[in-house]
């Protein structure tokens, strides 16, 4: 009985609640109304993210494909789901979802770079969250194993599309004309 009473009192956070959180250096997200707090990423995470962002940004700008953002950029998937992916891409035909608040809707691509504190979340609940909200492409970057797993959304779930590992350059969807060079990413 007590358990059901406590469940009835559960607070569902919204974007308004999220926007009122303190700017205290913590990384806040709201997943379907529940607050998630993770520590700031480490230096290896940030270095790999910056290298990947540089490669993607050059390609996106050179070919006029859309807009690329890195964290912290609010990605407002719904009024009760606000995330800050490490990198997100919005292709040209989806530009209307970009607002002053952030990206309001499903971006074309979300990239998460794994940290020790986020491995389980990024590979499990967060991937499911992105799939439920219709993000077409999802990359999981693992700086420890020097690999990127690229997933494509199909019938509501992500399916493995490609894996960049080893020392051979590879193109990952949705950027099939961009050969990502592992030597540049992991340096």
FENBELCOR-V78378 format. One record per residue. RES is the residue in three letters. OMEGA is omega in radians with two decimals (none if undefined). NEAR is the number of other ideal C-beta (glycine too) atoms within 12 Angstrom. D_CENTER is the distance of its C-alpha to the mean C-alpha in Angstrom with 2 decimals. Layout:
[[RES,OMEGA,NEAR,D_CENTER] [RES,OMEGA,NEAR,D_CENTER]]
This chain:
[[UNK,3.13,7,38.75] [UNK,3.14,8,37.16] [UNK,-3.13,9,33.84] [UNK,3.08,9,33.87] [UNK,3.13,9,34.83] [UNK,3.11,10,31.95] [UNK,3.14,11,29.50] [UNK,-3.12,11,31.08] [UNK,-3.11,10,30.41] [UNK,-3.14,14,26.66] [UNK,3.06,14,24.96] [UNK,-3.14,21,22.09] [UNK,3.12,26,20.13] [UNK,3.10,21,19.31] [UNK,3.14,27,17.70] [UNK,3.09,15,21.13] [UNK,3.13,18,21.10] [UNK,-3.12,32,17.68] [UNK,-3.14,18,19.00] [UNK,3.13,13,22.09] [UNK,-3.09,23,20.52] [UNK,3.05,10,21.99] [UNK,-3.02,10,20.58] [UNK,3.11,9,21.41] [UNK,3.08,13,18.83] [UNK,3.12,18,16.95] [UNK,-3.11,28,13.24] [UNK,2.96,29,13.50] [UNK,3.04,36,11.45] [UNK,-3.14,33,13.37] [UNK,3.13,32,12.78] [UNK,3.05,24,15.54] [UNK,-3.11,22,17.80] [UNK,-3.11,22,17.46] [UNK,3.06,24,16.60] [UNK,3.12,28,14.40] [UNK,3.09,22,15.19] [UNK,3.11,30,14.10] [UNK,3.08,15,15.94] [UNK,3.13,19,15.02] [UNK,3.10,30,13.67] [UNK,-3.06,19,16.66] [UNK,3.12,13,18.09] [UNK,3.09,22,17.30] [UNK,-3.07,33,13.53] [UNK,3.13,21,13.97] [UNK,3.14,20,16.37] [UNK,3.12,37,14.38] [UNK,-3.13,34,11.35] [UNK,3.13,25,14.15] [UNK,3.13,31,15.88] [UNK,3.13,40,13.15] [UNK,3.12,32,12.43] [UNK,3.14,22,16.23] [UNK,-3.13,34,16.69] [UNK,-3.09,39,14.27] [UNK,3.12,24,15.61] [UNK,-3.11,18,19.14] [UNK,-3.11,27,18.77] [UNK,3.14,28,17.19] [UNK,-3.10,17,19.88] [UNK,-3.08,14,22.66] [UNK,3.11,18,22.26] [UNK,-3.02,12,21.40] [UNK,-3.08,26,18.49] [UNK,-3.10,28,16.59] [UNK,3.13,29,14.46] [UNK,-3.14,36,11.76] [UNK,3.01,29,10.23] [UNK,-3.10,30,9.02] [UNK,0.07,32,8.79] [UNK,2.99,25,10.52] [UNK,3.13,30,9.94] [UNK,3.02,31,10.22] [UNK,-3.03,44,8.58] [UNK,-3.10,32,11.61] [UNK,3.04,35,11.41] [UNK,-3.14,24,14.91] [UNK,-3.13,20,17.40] [UNK,3.10,24,16.52] [UNK,-3.13,35,12.73] [UNK,-3.11,37,10.93] [UNK,3.06,43,7.55] [UNK,3.13,37,6.48] [UNK,3.11,45,3.05] [UNK,3.09,41,5.30] [UNK,3.00,42,5.77] [UNK,-3.10,44,6.06] [UNK,3.07,43,9.39] [UNK,-3.12,34,11.97] [UNK,-3.01,27,15.08] [UNK,-3.06,18,18.50] [UNK,3.11,13,19.53] [UNK,-3.03,25,16.70] [UNK,-3.11,19,17.36] [UNK,3.12,14,18.97] [UNK,3.12,29,15.76] [UNK,3.14,26,15.46] [UNK,3.07,17,17.58] [UNK,3.14,9,18.73] [UNK,-3.07,18,16.68] [UNK,3.07,27,13.33] [UNK,-3.03,39,11.70] [UNK,-3.10,26,13.60] [UNK,-3.09,27,12.68] [UNK,3.02,31,10.52] [UNK,3.12,40,9.25] [UNK,-3.10,39,10.50] [UNK,2.98,42,7.64] [UNK,3.10,44,3.88] [UNK,3.03,47,4.19] [UNK,3.06,46,4.53] [UNK,-3.05,38,8.13] [UNK,2.97,34,10.41] [UNK,3.12,30,12.87] [UNK,-3.09,18,15.97] [UNK,-3.07,18,15.07] [UNK,-3.06,34,11.67] [UNK,-3.08,23,12.66] [UNK,-3.13,17,14.02] [UNK,-3.07,26,11.37] [UNK,-3.12,36,8.41] [UNK,-3.08,23,11.05] [UNK,-3.04,18,12.71] [UNK,-3.10,22,12.21] [UNK,3.08,36,8.45] [UNK,3.11,34,8.82] [UNK,3.11,22,11.85] [UNK,3.12,34,10.47] [UNK,3.13,39,8.21] [UNK,3.13,26,11.46] [UNK,-3.11,21,13.70] [UNK,2.97,31,12.30] [UNK,3.06,25,12.71] [UNK,-3.01,39,9.56] [UNK,-3.08,31,11.74] [UNK,-3.12,41,9.84] [UNK,3.07,45,7.30] [UNK,3.02,48,7.80] [UNK,-3.09,41,8.43] [UNK,-3.13,46,10.28] [UNK,-3.12,29,13.27] [UNK,-3.13,32,15.33] [UNK,3.14,18,18.15] [UNK,3.12,18,18.87] [UNK,-3.10,24,18.03] [UNK,3.00,27,16.12] [UNK,3.04,44,13.14] [UNK,3.13,31,12.91] [UNK,-3.11,33,12.11] [UNK,3.08,33,12.23] [UNK,-3.14,25,13.69] [UNK,3.08,29,14.10] [UNK,3.13,16,17.81] [UNK,3.04,9,19.87] [UNK,3.11,15,17.10] [UNK,3.10,17,15.80] [UNK,3.06,30,13.84] [UNK,3.14,19,16.37] [UNK,-3.12,21,16.29] [UNK,-3.12,26,16.91] [UNK,3.08,26,17.32] [UNK,3.06,23,17.10] [UNK,3.08,34,17.63] [UNK,-3.10,22,19.89] [UNK,-3.06,16,23.26] [UNK,-3.13,16,24.51] [UNK,3.07,15,24.51] [UNK,-3.11,19,22.33] [UNK,3.04,25,20.40] [UNK,3.14,21,18.71] [UNK,3.11,37,15.53] [UNK,0.23,31,14.91] [UNK,-3.07,35,14.61] [UNK,-3.04,35,16.22] [UNK,3.09,18,19.31] [UNK,3.10,14,21.46] [UNK,3.09,28,19.52] [UNK,3.11,19,20.71] [UNK,-3.10,38,18.39] [UNK,3.13,22,20.88] [UNK,3.14,27,20.16] [UNK,3.12,16,22.81] [UNK,-3.06,23,20.81] [UNK,-2.99,35,17.49] [UNK,-3.09,27,19.05] [UNK,none,17,21.93]]
